């Protein structure tokens, strides 16, 4: 069973920055997709940013975070990070690390971290 452990959440003022990290118990190069989702109160969980297609360079970003958030990875340490700049109140949410593995039989396995709360408020 893969474990994903997030860290780095907290309270930050509007316009500030935070860096989230996700440590995986397995090699992150084994995942087809790995990245971050978030869920705000009373809203559905949404993709924030991820590496996709088992690529170390191909990424997807939510339109709402493009130009402000940057996802990065360290395959030697099996970590994925999310640098969040110019934070807004609407970025307030629980942020989840997510990883998806595709087997040769076409079966998907999905793994989630426990989540870390990011609160943007003055």
N, C-alpha and C positions, 0 to 999 in steps of 0.2 A: 504494500500500500504506500502510495506516495504521500508525503507530508509537505505542506507549504506553510511557511511561517512568515507572517508579515511583521514589519516594524516601521516606526517613524511617524505614525499619526500624532495628532495633537491639535491644540488650539493656535490659530494664527490670525493676524489681522488682515483685512482686505488689502490686496496688493502685495502681500508677503509671499514667502516661499516655504515649501516643505519638500522633503525627499523621503519617499517610501521605498522600502526594500523587501524583497521576498526571497527567502532561502528555501531551496528545494532539497528534498532528501534523495533525489535521483538526478541523473545527468540531464540538464535542461536541453541538451542537444537531442534528446530522445523524444521531445514533445513536438507535435505538429504545430500547435499554437501555445503560446505562453504570454501572459500579460495581466492586465488589470481591468476589473469591472468595479462599478460602484452602485450603491443603492441609497437614495435619499428617502427620507420619511414619506410614506404614502406613495412612493413611486416604484416603478419596476426597475429591476437591476439592468444596468446598461454597460456596454463596452466603453472603456476609456481609451485604452491603447494596448496593443499586443504585437508581438512578433508572430508572423504567420507563415504557413507553408513550409515549416521546418527550416526556415531561412534565418540567418543571423542579421540580415539587413532589411528584409521586407516587413513593413509595419502597416498597421491600421490605426487610425486615430478617430475618435469622435470629433465631429465638426466643432463642437463647443469648446474643445481643448486645444485644437490645432494652433500652433504658434506660441502656446503657453506651457504645455507639458511635453516632456521628452522621455521616452522609454529607452532604457539601455540594458545591457546584459554583460555578465562576466561568466563565461562558460567554465573557466577554471575553478571558480568558487560556487558555481551553480546558483547564481543569484540574478534576479531581475529587479531593476530599480525604476522608479518613476519620479522624475524631477518636476515639481509643480511650481511654476512661477506665476506672478500676477494673479494670485488667487482671488476668487470672487465668492460672495456669500452663497451663490448657487452651486459652488463646488462642495459645499458641505454634504457629507455622505459617509457611509461606511464603505471603505475601499477593500476589495477582495482580490487576492492573487488567484489566478486561474491557469490551469494547464490542461491541455487536451492531447491525448495520445491516440494515434490511429494505427491499428494493427494491420498485418498483412491480409487478414481476413475481412478487412473493411469495418471492423468494430471500433467504435469510439469509447475511450475511457476519459472521464472528466474528473478533475480534482480541484478542490477549493481550499483556500486558507480560511482561518477563523474570522478574518476581517480586522481592519483597524480604522478607528473613527478619525475623520478629519473635520474639524469645525472651523469655519471661517467667519469670524465675528469681531466687531470692535468693542 
